[in-house]
Amino acid sequence: VQLQASGGGLVQAGGSLRLSCIPSGRIFSNYDMAWFRQAPGNERELVVVLNWSVGYTYYANSVKGRFTGSRDNAKNTVYLQMNSLKPEDTAVYYCAARTIGTTTWPYWGQGTQVTVSS
């Protein structure tokens, strides 16, 4: 599985961005998807998990109420809508995939930089 992430950029605090992730095939029926982020000097942080097999979406407390994960089956795309962005959201954002029923994330996109200025 190959993942292509895009949509990052520079935005002022309070602004919005939408990230996209396109897998190499139509995998949504067999894979969970997630968004992670990593800021300089920090460990990679799990932001959103889209577990469609059980209809469950997980959000990290730091983004709850501001970020929304979704998918468009017709476009074979997963999105991360980020609103009310804060400087502390600055990071490289990665999409990831795992086979439903497993716990590790073996498939990763290349990362897209999000920079939020104050």
BALOBA-1460 file (C-alpha; in Angstrom, 3 decimals):
// residues 118
<rec num="1" residu="v" x="0.000" y="0.000" z="0.000"/>
<rec num="2" residu="q" x="1.378" y="3.390" z="-0.971"/>
<rec num="3" residu="l" x="-0.031" y="6.609" z="0.436"/>
<rec num="4" residu="q" x="0.238" y="10.080" z="-1.056"/>
<rec num="5" residu="a" x="-0.363" y="12.953" z="1.334"/>
<rec num="6" residu="s" x="-0.787" y="16.568" z="0.331"/>
<rec num="7" residu="g" x="-2.363" y="19.855" z="1.363"/>
<rec num="8" residu="g" x="0.086" y="21.252" z="3.864"/>
<rec num="9" residu="g" x="1.189" y="24.852" z="3.892"/>
<rec num="10" residu="l" x="1.617" y="28.024" z="5.859"/>
<rec num="11" residu="v" x="-1.412" y="29.486" z="7.603"/>
<rec num="12" residu="q" x="-2.027" y="32.062" z="10.291"/>
<rec num="13" residu="a" x="-3.302" y="31.060" z="13.690"/>
<rec num="14" residu="g" x="-7.059" y="30.623" z="13.591"/>
<rec num="15" residu="g" x="-7.005" y="29.570" z="9.970"/>
<rec num="16" residu="s" x="-7.849" y="26.287" z="8.300"/>
<rec num="17" residu="l" x="-6.205" y="23.702" z="6.090"/>
<rec num="18" residu="r" x="-7.390" y="20.447" z="4.591"/>
<rec num="19" residu="l" x="-4.965" y="17.597" z="4.130"/>
<rec num="20" residu="s" x="-5.588" y="14.796" z="1.650"/>
<rec num="21" residu="c" x="-4.288" y="11.248" z="1.512"/>
<rec num="22" residu="i" x="-4.754" y="9.005" z="-1.506"/>
<rec num="23" residu="p" x="-3.874" y="5.330" z="-1.252"/>
<rec num="24" residu="s" x="-2.543" y="3.360" z="-4.201"/>
<rec num="25" residu="g" x="-5.675" y="1.211" z="-4.372"/>
<rec num="26" residu="r" x="-9.194" y="1.022" z="-3.057"/>
<rec num="27" residu="i" x="-8.339" y="-0.171" z="0.425"/>
<rec num="28" residu="f" x="-10.902" y="1.445" z="2.724"/>
<rec num="29" residu="s" x="-12.960" y="-1.707" z="3.174"/>
<rec num="30" residu="n" x="-9.941" y="-3.594" z="4.528"/>
<rec num="31" residu="y" x="-7.821" y="-0.914" z="6.184"/>
<rec num="32" residu="d" x="-8.075" y="1.608" z="8.977"/>
<rec num="33" residu="m" x="-6.589" y="5.004" z="8.243"/>
<rec num="34" residu="a" x="-4.916" y="7.488" z="10.548"/>
<rec num="35" residu="w" x="-3.194" y="10.825" z="10.666"/>
<rec num="36" residu="f" x="-0.061" y="11.362" z="12.728"/>
<rec num="37" residu="r" x="2.108" y="14.417" z="13.188"/>
<rec num="38" residu="q" x="5.641" y="15.085" z="14.290"/>
<rec num="39" residu="a" x="6.994" y="18.423" z="15.390"/>
<rec num="40" residu="p" x="10.763" y="19.104" z="15.533"/>
<rec num="41" residu="g" x="12.279" y="17.494" z="18.599"/>
<rec num="42" residu="n" x="9.066" y="15.667" z="19.435"/>
<rec num="43" residu="e" x="7.928" y="12.096" z="19.026"/>
<rec num="44" residu="r" x="5.375" y="11.219" z="16.399"/>
<rec num="45" residu="e" x="1.884" y="11.857" z="17.753"/>
<rec num="46" residu="l" x="-1.322" y="10.085" z="16.812"/>
<rec num="47" residu="v" x="-3.915" y="12.673" z="15.803"/>
<rec num="48" residu="v" x="-6.879" y="10.851" z="14.274"/>
<rec num="49" residu="v" x="-7.812" y="7.216" z="13.709"/>
<rec num="50" residu="l" x="-10.557" y="6.388" z="11.241"/>
<rec num="51" residu="n" x="-11.748" y="2.901" z="12.136"/>
<rec num="52" residu="w" x="-14.596" y="2.414" z="9.729"/>
<rec num="53" residu="s" x="-15.018" y="-1.282" z="10.362"/>
<rec num="54" residu="v" x="-16.596" y="-0.456" z="13.706"/>
<rec num="55" residu="g" x="-17.707" y="3.069" z="12.888"/>
<rec num="56" residu="y" x="-15.240" y="4.616" z="15.319"/>
<rec num="57" residu="t" x="-13.157" y="7.739" z="15.003"/>
<rec num="58" residu="y" x="-10.508" y="8.634" z="17.573"/>
<rec num="59" residu="y" x="-9.246" y="12.150" z="18.097"/>
<rec num="60" residu="a" x="-6.335" y="13.207" z="20.252"/>
<rec num="61" residu="n" x="-7.427" y="15.580" z="23.008"/>
<rec num="62" residu="s" x="-5.213" y="18.281" z="21.554"/>
<rec num="63" residu="v" x="-7.261" y="18.413" z="18.330"/>
<rec num="64" residu="k" x="-10.713" y="17.356" z="19.471"/>
<rec num="65" residu="g" x="-13.353" y="19.805" z="18.300"/>
<rec num="66" residu="r" x="-10.996" y="21.423" z="15.781"/>
<rec num="67" residu="f" x="-9.939" y="18.600" z="13.457"/>
<rec num="68" residu="t" x="-12.190" y="16.265" z="11.491"/>
<rec num="69" residu="g" x="-11.178" y="13.109" z="9.703"/>
<rec num="70" residu="s" x="-13.281" y="11.859" z="6.805"/>
<rec num="71" residu="r" x="-13.154" y="9.929" z="3.581"/>
<rec num="72" residu="d" x="-14.616" y="10.185" z="0.101"/>
<rec num="73" residu="n" x="-15.049" y="6.734" z="-1.389"/>
<rec num="74" residu="a" x="-15.715" y="8.063" z="-4.874"/>
<rec num="75" residu="k" x="-12.445" y="9.977" z="-4.850"/>
<rec num="76" residu="n" x="-10.606" y="7.277" z="-2.914"/>
<rec num="77" residu="t" x="-9.329" y="9.978" z="-0.595"/>
<rec num="78" residu="v" x="-9.013" y="10.489" z="3.140"/>
<rec num="79" residu="y" x="-9.115" y="14.014" z="4.494"/>
<rec num="80" residu="l" x="-8.046" y="15.831" z="7.615"/>
<rec num="81" residu="q" x="-9.912" y="19.104" z="7.964"/>
<rec num="82" residu="m" x="-8.058" y="21.325" z="10.413"/>
<rec num="83" residu="n" x="-9.810" y="24.397" z="11.774"/>
<rec num="84" residu="s" x="-8.871" y="26.957" z="14.416"/>
<rec num="85" residu="l" x="-5.238" y="26.125" z="13.880"/>
<rec num="86" residu="k" x="-2.723" y="26.999" z="16.574"/>
<rec num="87" residu="p" x="1.048" y="27.485" z="16.378"/>
<rec num="88" residu="e" x="1.443" y="24.266" z="18.358"/>
<rec num="89" residu="d" x="-0.192" y="22.389" z="15.464"/>
<rec num="90" residu="t" x="2.934" y="23.080" z="13.430"/>
<rec num="91" residu="a" x="4.368" y="19.728" z="12.385"/>
<rec num="92" residu="v" x="4.866" y="17.310" z="9.536"/>
<rec num="93" residu="y" x="1.628" y="15.413" z="9.093"/>
<rec num="94" residu="y" x="1.564" y="11.824" z="7.928"/>
<rec num="95" residu="c" x="-1.235" y="9.565" z="6.838"/>
<rec num="96" residu="a" x="-0.958" y="5.891" z="7.695"/>
<rec num="97" residu="a" x="-2.825" y="2.656" z="7.097"/>
<rec num="98" residu="r" x="-3.154" y="-0.697" z="8.812"/>
<rec num="99" residu="t" x="-5.059" y="-3.839" z="8.080"/>
<rec num="100" residu="i" x="-8.331" y="-3.943" z="10.010"/>
<rec num="101" residu="g" x="-7.880" y="-5.921" z="13.220"/>
<rec num="102" residu="t" x="-4.187" y="-5.165" z="13.622"/>
<rec num="103" residu="t" x="-2.545" y="-2.683" z="15.954"/>
<rec num="104" residu="t" x="0.541" y="-1.453" z="14.133"/>
<rec num="105" residu="w" x="0.760" y="1.009" z="11.250"/>
<rec num="106" residu="p" x="3.027" y="-0.445" z="8.558"/>
<rec num="107" residu="y" x="2.039" y="1.857" z="5.688"/>
<rec num="108" residu="w" x="2.985" y="5.540" z="5.648"/>
<rec num="109" residu="g" x="2.716" y="8.509" z="3.367"/>
<rec num="110" residu="q" x="5.631" y="10.838" z="2.802"/>
<rec num="111" residu="g" x="4.442" y="13.619" z="5.111"/>
<rec num="112" residu="t" x="3.242" y="17.128" z="4.435"/>
<rec num="113" residu="q" x="4.418" y="20.201" z="6.339"/>
<rec num="114" residu="v" x="1.907" y="22.337" z="8.205"/>
<rec num="115" residu="t" x="3.176" y="25.611" z="9.633"/>
<rec num="116" residu="v" x="0.942" y="27.843" z="11.731"/>
<rec num="117" residu="s" x="2.204" y="31.352" z="12.371"/>
<rec num="118" residu="s" x="1.182" y="33.360" z="15.405"/>
